Amino acid sequence: MGFDPLVGGDRLVDLGCGPGLYAQRFAARGVSVTGIDLSAGSIAHAVEAAGAAELEIDYRVGDYAVDTLGGPYDAAALIYLDFGVLPDAPRDRLLDAVRSALRPGGAFVVDVHAPPRWRLPEAGLHVGQADGGFWRPGPHVVVETTYRFGDDLDVVQYAVIEADTVTTYRVWDRAYSAIALRALLRRHGLAVEHAWEDLAGTPRRRSSPTLGVVARRLARSRLGRPREGADVGSRRVRLEVDEVTDTVDGHGTGAADSGEVRGDPAEGRQ
Ligand SMILES: C[S@@+](CC[C@H](N)C(=O)[O-])C[C@H]1O[C@@H](n2cnc3c(N)ncnc32)[C@H](O)[C@@H]1O
């Protein structure tokens, strides 16, 4: 994949670690893992599973969009497409916190849905009935409706109907093109080094429904001054140029800017 994997002794923070599926795999390879999850139930399960496997993992119940993440870490991972549910403000706060928690050159590993969302098969209306399950322990009906807003934003609304109540849940999800994700991460001092269809390293295709990237914390980042520039017709226009000069300790960022992401015709959509 062309990506240096973590080795024994490296430090990883697994954001939204859930029951610790990835945390355990890394810990088994000698990586020092901190796992953070909002769900006390998931963390309890993760602690139990780590104990059974005789692995030492620092699990914490916490909100990665609010809490201090600790560190410094060699890598931070936010795996399984959860990044897209974050509204802009907590997302931006999280990216700043991730950057602060990483050592210079440390890696942020994240996956997202890729636009356009209408490629996904689950658009529309689904009705399901169960005697118990994910939403409720007893009998209920779930009416699931997906609404799409442009190519990159959707909300799935779940109406959970019981004998005498209806409760509605809405899950928003934003998709990011490679260009959009790279620009966003760059604004937060993280330079995309690798991009694949997923974090297993599947090569990207025009129709890839997901995008997984590794971005490096920039050692220095400097916003350039807005530049007086191009002529458009007879008007002189001011270009707001996001000119970032950066170096990553031990890693050139040239790959991020000229590698497999750029030149992908799929990006013409953005
Ligand atoms: C889709 S699951 C992925 C779990 C794990 N990364 C995996 O791939 O197996 C998302 C996890 O993120 C957790 N989560 C969601 N928002 C969170 C937040 N703000 N802070 C911490 N954990 C959060 C959820 O509780 C859930 O366990």
The ligand as an SDF file (V2000), in Angstrom:
LIG
                    3D

 27 29  0  0  0  0  0  0  0  0999 V2000
  -19.5960    2.7680   13.3400 C   0  0  0  0  0  0  0  0  0  0  0  0
  -18.9820    2.4660   14.9710 S   0  0  0  0  0  0  0  0  0  0  0  0
  -17.3040    2.0250   14.6050 C   0  0  0  0  0  0  0  0  0  0  0  0
  -16.5850    1.2870   15.7060 C   0  0  0  0  0  0  0  0  0  0  0  0
  -15.1520    0.9060   15.3970 C   0  0  0  0  0  0  0  0  0  0  0  0
  -14.3560    2.0430   14.9770 N   0  0  0  0  0  0  0  0  0  0  0  0
  -15.1250   -0.1780   14.3460 C   0  0  0  0  0  0  0  0  0  0  0  0
  -14.8590    0.1390   13.1810 O   0  0  0  0  0  0  0  0  0  0  0  0
  -15.3610   -1.3280   14.7020 O   0  0  0  0  0  0  0  0  0  0  0  0
  -18.8400    4.1130   15.5930 C   0  0  0  0  0  0  0  0  0  0  0  0
  -18.4500    4.1840   17.0200 C   0  0  0  0  0  0  0  0  0  0  0  0
  -18.1730    5.5350   17.3170 O   0  0  0  0  0  0  0  0  0  0  0  0
  -18.7100    5.8370   18.5870 C   0  0  0  0  0  0  0  0  0  0  0  0
  -18.9150    7.2950   18.6300 N   0  0  0  0  0  0  0  0  0  0  0  0
  -19.7790    8.0360   17.8880 C   0  0  0  0  0  0  0  0  0  0  0  0
  -19.6520    9.3340   18.1850 N   0  0  0  0  0  0  0  0  0  0  0  0
  -18.6890    9.4320   19.1280 C   0  0  0  0  0  0  0  0  0  0  0  0
  -18.1180   10.5210   19.8440 C   0  0  0  0  0  0  0  0  0  0  0  0
  -18.5070   11.7780   19.6300 N   0  0  0  0  0  0  0  0  0  0  0  0
  -17.1470   10.2600   20.7560 N   0  0  0  0  0  0  0  0  0  0  0  0
  -16.7430    8.9770   20.9750 C   0  0  0  0  0  0  0  0  0  0  0  0
  -17.2650    7.9130   20.3290 N   0  0  0  0  0  0  0  0  0  0  0  0
  -18.2210    8.1370   19.4240 C   0  0  0  0  0  0  0  0  0  0  0  0
  -19.9640    5.0140   18.6820 C   0  0  0  0  0  0  0  0  0  0  0  0
  -20.3500    4.7950   20.0340 O   0  0  0  0  0  0  0  0  0  0  0  0
  -19.5330    3.7340   17.9770 C   0  0  0  0  0  0  0  0  0  0  0  0
  -18.9700    2.8010   18.8700 O   0  0  0  0  0  0  0  0  0  0  0  0
  1  2  1  0
  2  3  1  0
  2 10  1  0
  3  4  1  0
  4  5  1  0
  5  6  1  0
  5  7  1  0
  7  8  2  0
  7  9  1  0
 10 11  1  0
 11 12  1  0
 11 26  1  0
 12 13  1  0
 13 14  1  0
 13 24  1  0
 14 15  1  0
 14 23  1  0
 15 16  2  0
 16 17  1  0
 17 18  1  0
 17 23  2  0
 18 19  1  0
 18 20  2  0
 20 21  1  0
 21 22  2  0
 22 23  1  0
 24 25  1  0
 24 26  1  0
 26 27  1  0
M  CHG  2   2   1   9  -1
M  END
$$$$
